[in-house]
Amino acid sequence: MNSRKPSVEWRKSTYSGHEGGSCVEVSNLAPMIGVRDSKDPEGPRLAFSAAAWRTFTTQIKADRHDLGG
C-alpha cells in the first residue's frame, strides 16, 4: 500500500514578481481549486468550486472588487 500523498502543483500568477511580496498560489485539485498564501505554503488553504473561482477571477479582472490596501 502506498501511503504517500499525491503531489500537488501550486503556481503563482505571471504578474507576481519574484521579490516575495503578497502573492497567492493556486492549484487544480479537481474538482476544486486550491488557494494558499505563497509566504506560508504550509499554512491555511482554501478550496473553491471551479464555478466560484471562475466567477471570482472574472470579477477581479472586471475591477469589481476594491483591492487597494
Buried (B, 14 or more C-beta within 10 A) or exposed (E): EEEEEEEEEBEEEEEBEEEEEEBBBBBBBEEBBBBBBBEEEEEEBEEBEEEEBEEBEEEEEEEEEEEEE
